[in-house]
Amino acid sequence: MLTNNSKDQLIIKILIAFAAIVYLVGLFVDVAGDAAKYAAIAKNIYHSGDFVNLTIHGDAYDQKPPFLFWLSTLGYALFGISNFSFKLFPVLYGLLGLFFVYKLGSSMYSKQVGKLAALLLGFSEIYYLYSVDVHTDVVLLSNMAFALWQLHEYLKSKKAVNFVLGFFGVGLSVMTKGPIGLFVPALAVISYLLFNQQYRELFNPKWILGLLITFVTAIPAFYGLYNQFGLEGIEFFFWTNNFGRIAGTYVGSTNTDYFFYLHTLLYIFAPWGFVLFFAIFFEFKSLAGRKANKADYFLHGGIWLFFLILSVARGKSPNYILIIMPLLTVLLAKWLNYFLEKPETGLYRVVTKLQGAIVVLLWVCLMLFVGYLFPMKQFAYWGLIVVGLVGTWFIYKQGSTPAIRFFAPSMLVITLLSFFLNAHILPYIFQYQSSIVATRVFNEKADADARLYNYDYEQFELFFYGRDEVELIEDSTELKVVTANPDSWIFCYEKGLKDIQALEVPVDTIYEFKHRGVYRTGIQFINPSSRERSLGTTFLVKLK
């Protein structure tokens, strides 16, 4: 229930402006792990001009289709290679997805539900986080929301333009993360037709035309894989890379926690995770007591079977849930709109008290992070916290509607938490991501004709941050060849250093770094009293 009250509108506009600043700050944060790998692949595209035959450290790459990399390559072409240019267009594309979520909610239920859904998603930790740690999934979410919006419009209006755009959106989803992008729209459409008893429509030949549109849109992905891997690449794209992760036969996936996405949603969808489960409970309770409307079948068809598959799959990661977040967010918006229309009921009081408790909990977490775990010394940052506390009090006391008192404090605290994550906590942690630190040492100190090598280090940061092409040393035989070349720089762990020393080659300088990977922090690192004990050691070896 977002009203036209001028005071409430001003509060929302201020929060949106603050959120925009947070998203902007996140563009400059370093990347590691998969995000660094994607940045390096886009860097290779930029240098080679080859947009379909993807490579990483000189080897052909088959894990992801090229759509994300194209967006980042555009950033490199306009602004040069940097964190900012890698993230800019994927993040902007992700933010465009909020508009598509608004249109999806409006198409399925009402404009009010659409507005709420877009706000809920844009002011959620999952969206803030994956706009910093850029994965294919935030781009996939946008394409998925667009496809679902257009397909639902087609089911309502039977307009050909919605049909074509819907399957074009499905094709873009396939171009972003493979055939999994076809699965959710197919389930949503089949469920809609089946439960609305439109059985003839299920077998209409027009769906073959839709699949053809999808296939044609995704041709660049197929072409690159076939060109580099032959038919094995096509098999990998359609089967191994998706169903192998589900079965646990690919990339060593072993997560058997069937409740992983349930408890993950509680924090990754903060501050709305708890009320989401509240809304899901009442949605099923409502469905048990009445006949669902047409949009409900589209909604639940697109969510629950896929959610079940994700839950039983051996390969799990929090970002995998993003593909169904457009529908989950619409479901939540639908019920929050209902709750807040009835402020006199006990149900309203329960929901508002629950969300108020979440606001308090998030403030406690924020103070714990910046006051103890990663203490801040900047006076201006503490001033911002004071402003946030005063703003929260003002909204609760002066907000003119139940809706603004419900939403705005949560939006404020999650945005503050994300701001300090981007501006303070992540930069602090990244000083221990020694691969990036070492690469910057090389970029600054090495001669123009020096070469940087990666030996015995399993991640990809060097390939993105290195000023020139970085080479991978895969075994001791290759190491022996490299060490025969003067002015080689080799990044490695202690084992790699011992391998180099065993060759008795002349060494100029050994740079030593404290190391803890951003994705492997753990309780011992987070706790200041045990942080030093959690650190490993890496080395950058400059040969004579």
C-alpha positions in Angstrom: 0.0 0.0 0.0 2.3 2.7 -1.2 0.4 6.0 -1.2 0.7 9.3 -2.9 1.4 11.1 0.4 4.1 13.6 -0.3 6.0 12.9 2.9 6.0 9.2 2.2 7.0 9.7 -1.4 9.9 11.8 -0.3 11.1 9.1 2.1 11.0 6.5 -0.7 12.9 8.8 -3.1 15.6 9.4 -0.6 16.0 5.7 0.0 16.1 5.0 -3.7 18.8 7.6 -4.1 20.8 6.0 -1.2 20.4 2.6 -2.8 21.7 4.0 -6.1 24.9 5.2 -4.2 25.3 1.7 -2.7 25.1 0.0 -6.1 27.5 2.6 -7.5 30.1 2.0 -4.7 29.8 -1.7 -5.3 31.1 -1.3 -8.9 34.6 -0.4 -7.5 34.9 -3.4 -5.1 37.5 -6.0 -6.1 36.4 -9.4 -7.4 37.6 -12.9 -6.7 36.6 -16.5 -7.4 34.0 -17.0 -10.2 33.5 -13.2 -10.6 37.2 -12.8 -11.3 37.0 -15.7 -13.8 34.2 -14.1 -15.6 36.1 -10.8 -15.7 39.1 -12.6 -17.2 37.0 -14.3 -19.9 35.6 -10.9 -20.9 39.1 -9.5 -20.9 40.1 -12.2 -23.4 37.2 -11.4 -25.6 38.1 -7.7 -25.5 41.7 -8.4 -26.5 41.0 -11.1 -29.1 37.8 -9.8 -30.6 36.4 -13.3 -30.6 32.9 -13.2 -29.0 31.9 -16.9 -29.3 35.0 -19.0 -28.8 35.6 -18.3 -25.0 38.9 -18.9 -23.3 40.5 -18.7 -19.8 44.3 -18.8 -19.2 44.7 -20.0 -22.8 42.3 -23.0 -22.6 38.8 -23.2 -24.2 36.0 -22.5 -21.8 32.6 -24.2 -21.8 31.1 -23.6 -18.3 28.8 -20.6 -19.2 27.3 -19.1 -22.4 28.6 -15.7 -23.5 25.9 -13.2 -22.7 27.3 -11.9 -19.4 30.8 -11.7 -21.0 29.5 -9.6 -23.8 28.0 -7.1 -21.4 31.4 -6.8 -19.6 33.3 -6.5 -22.8 31.2 -3.5 -23.7 32.3 -1.9 -20.5 36.0 -2.6 -21.3 35.5 -1.1 -24.7 34.1 2.1 -23.3 36.1 2.6 -20.1 39.1 0.2 -20.2 39.7 -2.8 -18.0 38.8 -2.3 -14.4 36.4 -3.5 -11.7 34.0 -0.7 -12.7 33.9 -1.5 -16.4 33.5 -5.3 -15.7 30.5 -4.8 -13.5 28.8 -1.7 -15.0 26.6 -3.2 -17.7 25.8 -6.5 -15.9 24.7 -4.4 -12.9 22.7 -2.0 -15.1 21.1 -4.9 -16.8 20.3 -6.4 -13.4 18.6 -3.2 -12.3 16.6 -3.2 -15.5 15.3 -6.5 -14.2 13.6 -4.6 -11.4 11.4 -2.9 -14.1 10.7 -6.3 -15.6 9.7 -7.6 -12.2 7.4 -4.6 -11.8 5.8 -5.4 -15.1 5.5 -9.1 -14.2 3.7 -8.3 -10.9 1.5 -5.8 -12.7 0.6 -8.4 -15.4 -0.2 -11.1 -12.9 -2.0 -9.2 -10.2 -1.9 -5.4 -10.0 0.4 -2.4 -10.5 0.5 -2.1 -6.7 1.9 -5.6 -6.4 4.3 -4.9 -9.2 5.7 -1.8 -7.5 6.1 -3.6 -4.2 7.8 -6.6 -5.9 10.4 -4.3 -7.6 11.1 -2.4 -4.3 11.4 -5.7 -2.3 13.9 -7.1 -4.7 15.9 -3.9 -5.2 16.2 -3.5 -1.5 17.2 -7.0 -0.7 20.7 -8.3 0.3 20.6 -10.9 -2.5 20.4 -8.1 -5.1 23.0 -5.8 -3.4 25.4 -8.8 -2.9 25.3 -10.1 -6.5 25.7 -6.6 -7.9 29.1 -6.6 -6.2 30.0 -10.2 -6.6 28.8 -10.4 -10.2 27.6 -13.8 -11.4 25.6 -14.8 -14.5 22.5 -15.2 -12.2 21.7 -11.5 -11.8 21.6 -11.1 -15.6 19.7 -14.4 -15.8 17.1 -12.9 -13.4 16.5 -10.0 -15.7 16.1 -12.1 -18.7 13.8 -14.5 -16.8 11.6 -11.7 -15.5 11.3 -10.3 -19.0 10.4 -13.8 -20.5 7.9 -14.5 -17.7 6.2 -11.1 -18.1 5.9 -11.4 -21.9 4.7 -15.0 -21.7 2.1 -14.2 -19.1 0.9 -11.3 -21.2 0.6 -13.7 -24.1 -1.5 -16.2 -22.2 -3.8 -13.3 -21.2 -4.1 -11.5 -24.6 -2.9 -14.0 -27.2 -0.9 -11.2 -28.9 1.8 -12.4 -31.3 4.3 -9.7 -30.2 4.2 -11.1 -26.6 4.7 -14.6 -27.9 7.8 -13.6 -29.9 9.3 -11.4 -27.1 8.6 -14.1 -24.5 10.5 -16.8 -26.3 13.2 -14.2 -27.2 13.5 -13.6 -23.5 13.8 -17.4 -22.9 16.5 -17.5 -25.6 18.4 -14.7 -23.8 18.1 -16.8 -20.5 19.6 -19.8 -22.3 22.3 -17.5 -23.6 23.0 -16.5 -20.0 23.1 -19.8 -18.2 22.2 -22.6 -20.5 19.0 -24.7 -20.9 18.1 -24.2 -17.3 16.8 -20.8 -18.6 14.1 -22.7 -20.5 12.9 -24.8 -17.5 11.1 -22.2 -15.3 9.1 -20.5 -18.1 8.1 -23.9 -19.5 6.8 -25.0 -16.1 4.9 -21.8 -15.5 3.2 -21.9 -18.9 2.4 -25.7 -18.7 1.0 -25.2 -15.2 -1.1 -22.3 -16.4 -2.6 -24.2 -19.3 -3.0 -27.5 -17.4 -4.8 -26.2 -14.3 -6.9 -23.7 -16.3 -8.1 -26.7 -18.4 -6.7 -25.4 -21.7 -5.7 -28.8 -22.8 -5.7 -28.2 -26.5 -3.3 -25.3 -26.1 -0.8 -27.7 -24.5 -0.4 -29.5 -27.8 -0.6 -26.5 -30.2 2.2 -26.6 -32.8 2.9 -22.9 -32.1 5.0 -23.9 -29.1 7.5 -25.5 -31.6 7.8 -22.0 -33.2 8.5 -20.6 -29.7 11.3 -23.2 -29.2 12.7 -22.3 -32.6 12.8 -18.6 -31.6 14.6 -19.6 -28.4 17.1 -21.8 -30.4 17.9 -19.1 -32.9 18.4 -16.5 -30.2 20.9 -18.8 -28.4 22.8 -19.9 -31.6 26.1 -18.0 -30.5 26.3 -20.2 -27.5 25.9 -23.4 -29.5 28.3 -22.3 -32.2 31.1 -21.5 -29.8 30.8 -24.8 -28.0 30.6 -26.8 -31.2 33.5 -24.9 -32.8 35.8 -25.7 -29.8 34.5 -29.0 -28.4 32.5 -30.6 -31.2 29.4 -32.6 -30.3 30.8 -33.1 -26.8 30.4 -29.4 -26.2 26.7 -29.5 -27.2 26.2 -32.5 -25.0 27.9 -30.7 -22.1 25.7 -27.6 -22.7 22.4 -29.5 -22.7 23.2 -32.3 -20.2 26.3 -32.5 -18.2 26.6 -28.8 -17.0 23.0 -28.8 -15.7 22.0 -32.4 -14.8 25.5 -33.4 -13.8 25.3 -30.7 -11.1 21.9 -32.0 -10.0 23.1 -35.6 -9.7 26.5 -34.6 -8.2 28.4 -36.3 -11.0 30.0 -33.0 -12.2 32.4 -30.6 -10.4 32.5 -32.7 -7.3 29.2 -31.4 -5.9 28.3 -33.1 -2.6 25.8 -30.9 -0.8 23.0 -33.1 0.6 21.3 -30.5 2.7 17.8 -30.6 1.4 16.8 -27.5 3.4 19.7 -25.4 2.0 17.6 -23.0 0.1 15.1 -22.6 2.9 17.6 -21.4 5.5 19.6 -19.6 2.8 16.6 -17.5 1.8 16.2 -16.3 5.4 19.4 -14.3 5.3 20.2 -13.9 1.6 16.8 -12.3 1.0 17.1 -10.1 4.1 15.3 -8.1 5.3 12.3 -9.9 3.7 13.2 -13.6 4.2 11.1 -14.3 7.3 8.0 -12.5 6.0 8.5 -14.4 2.7 7.9 -17.7 4.6 5.0 -16.1 6.4 3.5 -15.2 3.0 4.2 -18.7 1.6 2.3 -20.3 4.5 -0.7 -18.1 4.0 -0.6 -18.7 0.2 -0.9 -22.4 0.6 -3.5 -22.0 3.3 -5.5 -19.8 1.0 -5.1 -22.2 -1.9 -6.4 -25.1 0.2 -9.6 -23.2 1.0 -10.4 -21.6 -2.4 -9.9 -22.0 -6.1 -6.8 -20.2 -7.3 -7.0 -17.6 -10.0 -5.3 -18.0 -13.3 -2.1 -16.1 -12.4 -1.7 -18.3 -9.3 -1.2 -21.3 -11.5 1.5 -19.5 -13.5 3.1 -18.4 -10.2 3.3 -21.8 -8.5 4.1 -23.7 -11.6 7.2 -21.6 -12.1 8.4 -21.9 -8.5 7.8 -25.1 -6.7 9.0 -28.0 -9.0 12.1 -26.1 -9.8 12.6 -25.2 -6.1 12.3 -28.9 -5.3 14.9 -29.8 -8.0 17.3 -27.2 -6.6 16.8 -28.6 -3.1 17.6 -32.2 -4.0 20.4 -31.4 -6.3 23.9 -32.2 -5.1 25.3 -28.9 -6.6 24.0 -26.0 -4.5 24.9 -22.3 -4.3 22.9 -19.3 -3.0 23.0 -17.6 -6.4 21.1 -20.5 -8.0 17.9 -19.3 -6.4 18.0 -16.0 -8.3 16.3 -17.6 -11.3 13.0 -17.9 -9.4 13.3 -14.7 -7.4 11.0 -12.7 -9.7 8.2 -15.1 -8.9 9.0 -15.5 -5.2 9.1 -11.7 -4.9 5.7 -11.3 -6.7 4.3 -13.8 -4.3 5.6 -11.9 -1.3 4.4 -8.6 -2.7 0.9 -10.0 -3.3 0.6 -11.0 0.4 2.2 -7.9 1.9 -0.2 -5.8 -0.2 -3.1 -7.9 1.4 -1.7 -7.7 4.9 -1.2 -3.9 4.8 -4.7 -3.3 3.5 -6.1 -4.6 6.8 -4.2 -2.7 9.6 -7.0 -3.4 12.1 -6.5 -7.2 12.0 -4.3 -9.3 14.3 -2.6 -10.7 11.2 -1.3 -7.2 10.4 0.0 -6.8 13.9 1.9 -10.1 13.8 3.5 -9.3 10.4 4.6 -5.8 11.5 6.0 -7.0 14.8 7.9 -9.7 13.0 9.4 -7.2 10.5 10.1 -4.8 13.3 12.1 -7.5 15.1 14.1 -8.1 11.8 14.9 -4.4 11.7 16.3 -4.5 15.3 18.2 -7.7 14.5 19.8 -6.1 11.4 20.8 -3.0 13.4 22.5 -5.3 15.9 24.3 -7.1 13.2 25.4 -3.8 11.6 26.8 -2.5 14.9 28.5 -5.8 15.5 30.2 -5.8 12.1 31.4 -2.2 12.2 32.0 -1.8 15.9 33.7 -5.1 16.7 34.4 -7.6 13.9 35.6 -5.0 11.4 35.9 -1.8 13.4 35.5 1.5 11.6 37.7 4.5 12.4 36.1 7.0 9.9 34.2 9.6 11.8 32.0 10.3 8.8 30.8 6.7 8.6 29.8 6.8 12.3 27.9 10.0 11.5 26.0 8.1 8.8 25.0 5.5 11.3 23.7 8.2 13.6 21.7 9.6 10.7 20.4 6.1 10.0 19.2 5.6 13.6 17.5 9.0 13.7 15.9 8.3 10.3 14.6 5.0 11.5 13.1 6.6 14.6 11.6 9.4 12.4 9.9 6.9 10.0 8.3 4.9 12.8 7.1 8.1 14.5 6.2 10.3 11.5 5.4 7.9 8.7 1.8 8.7 7.7 0.8 5.2 6.5 1.2 1.6 7.8 3.0 0.8 4.6 5.8 3.3 4.9 6.3 2.4 8.6 6.5 -1.3 7.5 8.8 -1.0 4.5 11.0 2.1 4.9 12.9 1.1 8.2 13.8 -2.3 6.6 14.9 -0.7 3.4 17.0 1.8 5.3 18.9 -0.7 7.5 19.6 -3.2 4.7 20.9 -0.4 2.5 23.1 0.9 5.3 24.4 -2.6 5.9 25.2 -3.1 2.2 26.9 0.3 2.0 29.3 -0.6 4.8 29.8 -4.0 3.3 30.8 -2.4 0.0 32.7 0.7 1.4 34.4 -0.8 4.5 34.1 -4.6 5.2 34.8 -6.0 1.7 37.8 -3.7 1.1 39.2 -4.8 4.5 38.8 -8.5 3.6 40.2 -8.0 0.2 43.5 -6.9 1.6 44.0 -10.6 2.5 43.1 -11.7 -1.1 46.8 -11.9 -1.8 46.5 -12.9 -5.4 45.2 -9.4 -6.1 47.8 -7.7 -3.9 50.6 -9.7 -5.5 49.3 -8.9 -9.0 49.4 -5.2 -8.2 52.9 -5.5 -7.0 53.9 -7.1 -10.3 52.0 -4.4 -12.3 53.9 -1.7 -10.4 57.4 -3.1 -10.1 58.0 -5.5 -13.0 59.8 -4.4 -16.2 57.8 -4.0 -19.4 59.0 -7.4 -20.8 58.5 -9.3 -17.6 55.9 -12.2 -17.5 53.7 -13.2 -14.6 52.8 -16.9 -14.0 50.3 -18.6 -11.8 51.5 -21.8 -10.3 49.7 -24.1 -7.8 47.0 -21.4 -7.1 43.5 -22.5 -8.1 41.7 -19.2 -8.6 41.6 -16.6 -11.4 42.3 -13.2 -10.0 45.8 -12.9 -11.7 44.2 -13.4 -15.1 42.0 -10.4 -14.7 44.2 -8.0 -12.7 47.5 -8.8 -14.5 48.5 -5.9 -16.8 49.5 -8.4 -19.5 48.5 -11.9 -20.4 49.2 -14.2 -17.4 50.1 -17.8 -18.0 49.2 -20.9 -16.0 51.9 -23.3 -15.0 50.1 -26.7 -14.8 52.9 -29.0 -13.6 56.5 -29.3 -12.6 57.7 -29.9 -16.1 56.2 -26.5 -17.2 57.7 -24.9 -14.1 61.2 -26.0 -15.1 60.7 -24.5 -18.5 59.5 -21.2 -17.1 62.2 -20.9 -14.5 64.8 -21.0 -17.3 63.5 -17.6 -18.5 64.9 -14.5 -16.8 62.6 -11.9 -15.3 59.8 -14.4 -14.7 57.5 -13.7 -11.8 55.6 -16.7 -10.3 52.7 -16.5 -7.8 52.4 -19.6 -5.7 51.7 -21.2 -2.3 54.5 -22.5 0.0 54.5 -25.8 -1.9 55.1 -24.0 -5.1 58.0 -22.0 -3.5 59.6 -25.2 -2.4 59.3 -26.6 -6.0 61.0 -23.5 -7.3 63.8 -23.6 -4.7 64.4 -27.3 -5.5 65.3 -26.3 -9.1 68.1 -24.1 -7.7 67.4 -21.3 -10.1 68.6 -17.8 -9.3 66.0 -15.8 -7.4 66.0 -12.0 -7.3 63.2 -11.3 -4.7 60.6 -13.2 -2.8 57.5 -11.2 -1.8 55.5 -12.8 1.0 51.8 -12.1 1.7 49.3 -13.1 4.3 46.4 -14.8 2.6 42.8 -15.7 3.2 40.4 -16.1 0.2 37.3 -13.9 0.3 35.1 -17.0 -0.1 36.9 -18.9 2.6 36.7 -16.5 5.5 35.1 -18.6 8.2 34.4 -17.9 11.8 38.1 -18.0 12.8 38.8 -15.2 10.3 35.7 -13.1 11.2 36.6 -13.2 14.9 39.3 -10.5 15.4 41.0 -12.4 18.2 41.7 -15.4 16.0 42.0 -13.7 12.6 45.8 -13.9 12.4 45.8 -17.6 13.1 43.4 -18.2 10.2 45.8 -16.7 7.6 47.9 -18.7 5.2 50.9 -17.5 3.2 51.5 -17.0 -0.5 54.6 -15.9 -2.4 55.5 -13.9 -5.5 58.8 -15.0 -6.7 60.9 -12.8 -9.0 63.6 -14.7 -10.9 66.8 -13.2 -12.1 
